Amino acid sequence: MGRRRKIVQECERLMDEPENIRNIAIAAHIDHGKTTLTDNLLAGAGMISEDLAGEQLAMDTEEDEQERGI
């Protein structure tokens, strides 16, 4: 099982408890660090490794986004 799938499964497990859910919104122009910020927020919460923050691309759910790094 891939690393991304493991993260998704952990998020799904945590979201089963409503008190664990936190919603955020980040609005910025393309290439202004939204994905990097989100990865760092997830790392700060212990959801992903701090070593992967900025590289995990946790919010880039579409393959073309991941391939193009957008």
N, C-alpha and C positions, 0 to 999 in steps of 0.2 A: 504494500500500500504506500502510495506517495506521501510525501511530507504535507503537501497542500490538503490532501484528503483527510489526514489525521487532524489537522487544524480545524477543518470544517466539522468533523465529527465531534471534536471537543467543544466547539462553539454551539453546536446543536444540543449537546448534553447540558451545557450551562444555561441555555435559553429555555430549558424545560422548567426552570424556576423563575417566575416573573421578577423576583427581587434581584436577580442577577443581570437583567437586561438594562443596558445603557445605550441610548440613542444619541448620535452626534450628527452634525451636518458640517461639512467643510465646503466652502464655496471659494473658488479661485480659478484663474485663467489656466489654460493648459501649460504644463511645464513649470508650475509654481510650487511644487512640492506637496501636493495633496496626498499622494500615495506614500511618500516618505514620512510625512507627519502621521498618517494613520498607522503605518508600520511601527513607528516609534511609540505611539500611544498603546498599541497592542503589546509591544515589548515591555513597556512600563507597567502594564497590568499583568505581566507574566504569561501572556497568551502565546507569544513567540519568543524565540531566543533573541537577546539583544544583539548577538552577532549577525542575525538575519535582518534586523530592522533596516529598512531602506532597500533591501534586496528581495524580501519575501513577496512583495507586490500583492499583499493580502486582499486588497480591494479590486484588483484587476481581475475580474471574473471571466472575461472573454479572452479566448486564445489570441485573437489579433492584438488585443491590448498588451498581453504579456509579451508577445513576439516583438511588437514595436516599442515596448517600454513606454507607453503613453498613460 
